[in-house]
Each structure stands twice: as structure tokens, then as C-alpha cells.
Amino acid sequence: MTHEYLAPVPAVDAAEVAEPGAVTIVVPTYNESANVRRLLRLITESVPARLPCEVVFVDDSTDDTPEVIFEAAQDCPFPVTVLHREEPAGGLGGAVVEGMKAAGSEWIVVMDGDCQHPPSLVPELVATGQRAGAGLVVASRYLPGGSRAGLAGGYRVAVSRGATWLTKALFPGRLRGISDPMSGFFAVRRADLTAETLKPLGYKILLELAVRSRPRAVAEVPFVFQERYAGESKSTAREGVRFLRHLAGLRTDAPLARMVGFGLIGASGFVPNLVGLWALTALGVHYLPAEILANQLGVAWNFLLIEQLLFRNRRAHRRWWDRLGRFALLANADLVLRIPLIALFVHRFGMGALSATALALVTTFVLRFVGTEALVYLPRRGQAAARRAA
């Protein structure tokens, strides 16, 4: 559930603000009560009156951040809205998407609430987008004049650099022209944004936007990453794991890439299968029932990886035990189907045993992949119709 609070705004001269909301600044917050007063003061000092502005905080905090924003907003010459989410789906990236949907301006600027992104750059982001006719303007630490000086310690610098290299290697086309895909500071033209296509996981929303909903024209401006004003960084090991899961989900979004991932995960399932077979036969179990049982370890292994890496966004329409049962049925049917196929290829088409086995493996793999998508992870017909109607 989301609660909306609109802070009272003092009266301003109509000549100063011709029309409200030329730019909406979206700020996701999580326990940033010590930073938001300073952030609003910097925005007030930095954004000129000729650039109409509104600020939308999307808050997932467990502290008094919403109350502090409400109090500080009373001194601001622009509207300030707080959307507090009781269920923070999608992390900080999900919060940004909520803010984008609530924005009422031509331009949306996304920035962090810890004062590491200088609000003084907001007018330049919008002006650059208008001059260049761009739909996305990224504030980059890696352009001449930019700096990542505010990153605390060599470890965070190395992680940031490694993540940047990895994302650009995985998405060379989509990230062309974006030197800093890990930036959390950017402007996007609302007409170029399709928020409904975004499926954020964690805090790297620019990567999500560039891959799933990239505008055709992209521009960049340099910026100096500031030191955190107060509080603690949200870059934890848990967020790192979520980031890797997010990368895997983005990379396997295309059917061909998803099939390749499905095959690689299936191949990895041989490891638990063989370990289980070795352990069971060592305990004296006959090799035939031992292989049947060990195969279930491989099935469980594959199911867990496929759930997390390939079909994370398609799990809502069935319960986990329903998905597991269907997946296990398909995986075991693969074994039953393979032997008759090999016999068919050998005796009916005169193939050699080796080539027949290889063709049977490919055939059953493709059938299992298609069956997994269709029978385990695609919505039921009634659900799909309901979503189209909605």
C-alpha cells in the first residue's frame, strides 16, 4: 500500500513560476532523515525560478524520513510530494518507477537522497536534453570533468568499475553512448519513457531503463560524485547479489538468450546428479534407483537456478509447488522420451547410435524448453485475457 502526502507550499509570484512541473525530481529514499533537509535546501538554491519544478520522494523508510520531508518542504518554493510504500517492491529501482508514474512534468530527473548527486546539475541535464533533442541524459563520472571522488575506499571503486565493465560487455548495443551505466543520476523525457515495461530489481534503475526502454537519442554530462552527507551506504553484499540476478534477468530476456541460459543451467545439473549418484551407490543403493533419485537432485538444482535467473518475472501466476511439480514432470519425461527417440532415429532413419543420441538430446532439450515456458511460466489463458483487459 502507498500513502501520499502533499506538503504545504508557500505562495509564490505567478511571474516566477509560469507553469508548475517542467521538471519532476524523483528521489527514492530509505532512512535518509539526516539528508533530506540539506537536499531540499540545495534544490531550492540550485533550480532557478524559470525552470518550474516539483519534487517527488518515494520513501521505503522505517525511520521518520517522511515526517522530516514534510517539515522541510514547508520552506520550499515548489511542490513536494511524499509517496510512502509499505511494501517496497523492486527496491530503490521500484521506488523510482513509482515516482516516474506519478510525475507530471515533461522531464523527470532521478537522483539519490544522500546528497552525493549535486542538484546544481539539474538545470544542465534538462537543458542538454532539450538542446540535443535527447530522450535520456546521463550524469557520468567517467567523462572529462567528471569524477567518482565520493566513492568511499578502493573496494567500492573497484566494485563500481567492475560492474560498469560487466554491464557494458553484456549490453554493448543498448549501452552505446552511455559511459556510466551505473549512474543513479539522470534525466529522462517523459514522452520517451515506457514505465510499464520496466521490471526493476535493486537500485540500478538506469541500466533497467537503458536496456528495456532506451530512447533513441542519448546525451551525457560530466559530474563529480560527492561524499555522502550523512547516514550509511545502501551498497551491501545483498544488493550486489540482487544486481547480478538483475543482470541475468535482463540478459536472458530475449528467447534465444533464454534458451542458451536454459541449456547452460541444464548442463550444470549434471554436477549434483553425479554427486548424488556417487553418494547413494556408496551407501549400497542399486545403481538404477540411485540414478532415478540422483536425477531429482539435478532437477531441483535446475529449478532453483531457472527460477532465480531466467523466469523471475513470470512466477506470480502459479504457486511455487505447482511450478516445481510441472517442471519436475517435464524434466523426468525427458528421460522417458529420449530412449524411444533414439530407437526411432536408428531403426526408422538408419542413423548411427552416436548421431541418433545427439539428435535426441537436442530434440528433447528444445521440447523441454518450450514446454517449460508454456506449461510452467506462461500465464493461464484466463489470466492473460484479464491482464489484456486491464
C-alpha positions in Angstrom: 0.0 0.0 0.0 1.3 3.5 -0.8 0.4 6.6 1.2 0.7 10.1 -0.5 1.5 13.2 1.4 1.5 16.6 -0.2 3.4 19.2 1.8 2.0 22.7 2.0 3.8 25.2 -0.3 4.1 28.9 0.4 2.6 31.3 -2.1 5.0 32.4 -4.9 4.7 35.1 -7.5 2.9 33.8 -10.6 5.5 35.6 -12.8 8.3 33.4 -11.2 6.6 30.1 -11.9 4.7 30.3 -15.2 3.6 26.6 -15.1 4.3 24.0 -12.4 6.2 20.9 -13.1 8.5 21.5 -16.1 10.8 19.1 -14.3 9.9 16.4 -11.7 12.8 15.4 -9.5 12.3 11.8 -8.3 14.2 10.9 -5.1 14.0 7.3 -3.7 14.7 7.3 0.0 15.4 4.6 2.6 16.1 6.0 6.1 17.6 9.3 4.8 16.1 11.6 7.5 19.6 13.1 8.2 20.0 14.1 4.5 16.6 15.3 3.1 16.7 18.8 4.7 20.0 19.6 3.1 18.9 18.0 -0.2 15.8 20.2 -0.4 17.8 23.3 0.5 20.3 22.5 -2.2 17.5 22.0 -4.7 15.9 25.3 -3.7 19.3 27.1 -4.2 20.1 25.3 -7.4 17.0 25.2 -9.5 16.2 28.6 -11.0 12.6 30.0 -10.8 12.4 30.0 -14.6 12.6 26.2 -14.5 9.3 25.1 -12.9 10.0 22.2 -10.6 8.3 19.6 -8.4 10.0 17.0 -6.1 8.6 13.5 -5.6 10.1 11.5 -2.8 9.3 7.8 -2.9 10.0 6.5 0.5 10.6 3.0 1.8 11.9 4.1 5.2 11.5 2.6 8.6 12.5 5.8 10.4 11.0 9.3 10.4 12.1 10.3 6.9 8.5 11.1 5.7 7.9 13.4 8.6 11.2 15.2 8.2 10.5 15.7 4.5 7.1 17.1 5.3 8.5 19.7 7.7 11.4 20.7 5.5 9.1 21.1 2.4 7.3 24.0 4.1 10.2 26.2 3.3 10.4 25.2 -0.4 9.0 27.3 -3.3 7.9 24.3 -5.2 5.5 21.3 -4.6 6.9 18.4 -2.6 5.2 15.1 -2.6 6.0 12.0 -0.4 4.8 8.6 -1.6 5.5 6.2 1.3 5.4 2.5 0.3 4.6 -0.1 3.0 5.7 -2.9 0.5 8.9 -1.8 -1.2 8.6 -4.0 -4.3 11.7 -3.8 -6.6 13.9 -2.0 -4.0 15.1 1.5 -4.8 14.6 0.9 -8.5 10.9 0.0 -7.9 10.6 3.3 -5.9 12.0 5.3 -8.9 9.4 3.7 -11.2 6.6 4.6 -8.8 7.9 8.2 -8.9 8.1 8.2 -12.6 4.5 7.2 -12.9 3.5 10.0 -10.5 5.5 12.6 -12.3 3.5 15.4 -14.1 6.4 17.1 -16.0 8.0 16.9 -19.4 11.3 16.0 -17.8 12.0 13.6 -15.0 15.3 13.8 -13.1 16.3 10.9 -10.9 18.7 11.4 -8.1 19.7 9.9 -4.7 18.6 11.3 -1.4 22.1 11.2 0.2 23.4 14.5 -1.4 26.0 12.6 -3.5 24.3 13.8 -6.7 24.6 17.7 -6.9 21.3 19.3 -7.5 23.1 22.2 -9.2 23.4 19.9 -12.3 19.6 19.5 -12.7 19.1 22.6 -15.0 22.1 21.4 -17.1 20.6 17.9 -17.5 17.3 19.3 -18.8 19.0 22.0 -21.0 21.3 19.4 -22.5 18.4 17.2 -23.3 16.5 20.0 -25.0 19.4 21.2 -27.0 20.4 17.7 -28.2 16.8 16.5 -28.7 17.7 13.6 -26.4 15.2 11.4 -24.5 17.8 10.4 -21.9 20.6 12.5 -20.4 23.1 10.7 -18.1 25.3 12.4 -15.5 28.5 10.5 -15.9 31.5 10.2 -13.6 33.7 8.9 -16.5 33.6 11.9 -18.9 36.3 14.6 -18.8 35.4 16.8 -15.9 33.6 14.1 -14.0 34.9 12.2 -11.0 34.0 9.3 -8.7 35.8 11.0 -5.8 32.9 10.5 -3.4 33.2 6.7 -3.5 34.5 5.6 -0.1 37.6 3.4 -0.4 39.3 1.4 -3.0 36.9 -1.6 -2.6 33.8 0.4 -3.7 35.8 2.0 -6.6 36.8 -1.5 -7.8 33.3 -2.8 -7.5 31.9 0.2 -9.4 34.4 -0.2 -12.2 33.9 -3.9 -12.4 30.1 -3.5 -12.6 30.5 -0.9 -15.3 32.8 -3.1 -17.4 30.5 -6.1 -16.9 27.3 -4.3 -17.9 28.9 -2.7 -21.0 30.3 -6.1 -22.0 26.8 -7.8 -21.7 24.9 -5.0 -23.4 27.2 -3.3 -25.9 24.4 -2.2 -28.2 21.9 -0.9 -25.6 24.6 0.9 -23.6 26.4 2.5 -26.6 26.9 6.2 -25.8 26.5 5.6 -22.1 29.8 5.8 -20.3 28.4 5.4 -16.8 25.5 2.8 -16.8 25.9 2.5 -13.0 24.9 6.2 -12.5 21.9 6.8 -10.4 21.7 10.5 -11.6 20.0 11.1 -15.0 17.1 12.9 -16.7 14.6 11.3 -19.0 11.9 12.9 -21.2 8.5 11.6 -20.1 7.3 11.1 -23.7 10.3 8.7 -24.3 9.6 6.6 -21.1 7.5 3.5 -21.0 7.4 2.8 -17.3 5.1 -0.2 -17.7 8.0 -2.1 -19.4 10.4 -1.7 -16.5 10.9 -4.6 -14.1 13.4 -3.2 -11.6 15.3 -5.3 -9.0 17.6 -3.3 -6.7 18.9 0.1 -7.2 20.4 0.3 -10.7 17.4 1.7 -12.5 19.3 3.4 -15.3 20.6 0.0 -16.5 17.0 -1.3 -16.5 15.7 1.8 -18.4 18.5 1.7 -21.0 18.0 -2.0 -21.7 14.2 -2.3 -21.7 13.1 1.2 -22.7 16.1 3.1 -24.1 15.2 6.3 -26.0 16.8 6.6 -29.5 18.8 9.7 -28.6 21.0 9.8 -25.5 23.3 12.5 -24.2 25.7 12.8 -21.3 27.1 15.5 -19.0 30.0 15.1 -16.6 29.5 15.3 -12.8 31.6 14.9 -9.7 30.2 12.2 -7.3 30.1 13.8 -3.9 30.8 12.3 -0.5 27.7 11.1 1.4 26.5 13.9 3.7 25.1 11.6 6.5 23.9 8.0 7.1 25.2 4.8 5.6 25.6 3.5 2.0 22.9 1.1 0.7 25.5 -0.8 -1.4 25.6 -4.0 0.6 26.6 -7.6 -0.4 22.9 -8.4 -0.6 22.4 -5.6 -3.1 25.3 -7.0 -5.1 23.6 -10.3 -5.4 20.4 -8.6 -6.5 22.3 -6.7 -9.1 23.8 -10.0 -10.5 20.3 -11.5 -10.6 19.0 -8.4 -12.3 21.8 -8.6 -14.9 20.9 -12.3 -15.6 17.3 -11.4 -16.0 18.0 -8.6 -18.4 20.4 -10.7 -20.5 18.1 -13.6 -20.8 15.0 -11.5 -21.7 15.3 -12.5 -25.4 14.0 -16.0 -26.2 17.3 -17.1 -27.8 19.4 -15.9 -24.9 16.9 -17.6 -22.5 17.3 -20.9 -24.4 21.0 -20.7 -24.1 20.8 -20.0 -20.4 18.3 -22.9 -20.0 20.9 -25.2 -21.7 23.8 -24.0 -19.5 21.8 -24.4 -16.3 20.7 -27.9 -17.5 24.3 -28.8 -18.1 25.3 -27.6 -14.6 22.7 -30.0 -13.2 24.9 -32.9 -14.0 27.1 -32.0 -11.0 24.5 -32.6 -8.3 23.2 -35.6 -10.2 26.7 -37.3 -10.3 27.4 -36.3 -6.7 24.1 -37.8 -5.6 24.6 -41.0 -7.7 28.1 -41.4 -6.1 26.8 -41.0 -2.5 23.8 -43.3 -3.0 25.8 -46.1 -4.6 28.5 -45.8 -1.9 25.7 -46.4 0.6 24.8 -49.7 -1.2 21.8 -48.5 -3.2 21.4 -50.3 -6.6 22.5 -48.0 -9.5 19.1 -47.9 -11.2 17.1 -46.5 -8.3 20.1 -44.5 -7.3 20.2 -42.8 -10.7 16.4 -42.0 -10.5 16.8 -40.4 -7.1 20.0 -38.6 -8.1 18.3 -37.2 -11.1 15.9 -35.5 -8.8 18.8 -33.6 -7.2 19.7 -32.3 -10.7 16.0 -31.4 -11.3 15.9 -29.4 -8.0 19.2 -27.7 -8.8 18.0 -26.7 -12.3 14.6 -25.5 -10.9 16.2 -23.2 -8.4 18.6 -21.6 -10.9 15.9 -21.2 -13.6 13.5 -19.6 -11.0 16.1 -17.0 -10.0 17.9 -16.3 -13.3 15.5 -17.0 -16.2 11.9 -16.6 -15.1 12.0 -14.4 -12.0 9.4 -12.1 -13.6 7.0 -14.9 -14.6 6.4 -16.6 -11.2 3.3 -14.7 -10.0 0.6 -16.7 -11.7 1.4 -20.1 -10.2 2.3 -21.2 -6.7 5.9 -22.4 -6.2 4.8 -26.1 -5.6 2.8 -26.0 -8.8 5.7 -24.7 -10.8 8.1 -27.3 -9.2 5.7 -30.2 -9.9 5.3 -29.2 -13.5 9.0 -28.6 -14.0 9.9 -32.0 -12.4 7.3 -33.8 -14.6 8.8 -32.3 -17.8 12.4 -33.0 -16.7 11.7 -36.6 -16.0 9.6 -37.0 -19.1 12.8 -36.0 -21.0 14.4 -39.3 -19.8 11.4 -41.4 -20.8 11.1 -39.8 -24.3 14.8 -39.9 -25.2 15.1 -43.7 -25.4 12.2 -44.2 -27.9 13.5 -41.3 -30.0 17.0 -42.8 -30.3 15.4 -46.2 -31.3 13.3 -44.3 -33.9 16.2 -42.5 -35.4 18.3 -45.7 -35.6 15.8 -48.2 -36.9 13.5 -46.0 -38.9 16.0 -43.5 -40.4 19.1 -45.6 -40.3 21.2 -43.2 -38.2 24.2 -44.3 -36.2 23.8 -44.7 -32.4 26.0 -41.6 -31.7 24.3 -39.2 -34.1 20.9 -40.6 -33.1 21.7 -39.9 -29.4 22.9 -36.4 -30.2 19.8 -35.6 -32.2 17.6 -37.0 -29.5 19.3 -34.8 -26.9 18.8 -31.7 -29.0 15.1 -32.6 -29.7 14.2 -33.3 -26.1 16.1 -30.2 -25.0 14.1 -28.0 -27.3 10.8 -29.7 -26.3 11.7 -29.3 -22.6 12.5 -25.6 -23.0 9.3 -24.9 -25.0 7.3 -27.0 -22.5 8.8 -25.2 -19.5 7.9 -21.8 -20.9 4.4 -22.8 -22.0 3.3 -25.1 -19.1 5.2 -23.7 -16.1 5.8 -20.0 -16.6 3.3 -18.6 -19.1 0.0 -17.2 -17.6 -3.1 -19.3 -17.8 -5.5 -18.3 -20.7 -7.9 -16.6 -18.3 -5.2 -14.7 -16.5 -3.7 -13.5 -19.8 -7.1 -12.3 -21.0 -7.7 -10.5 -17.7 -4.3 -8.7 -18.0 -5.1 -7.6 -21.6 -8.5 -6.3 -20.5 -6.9 -4.4 -17.6 
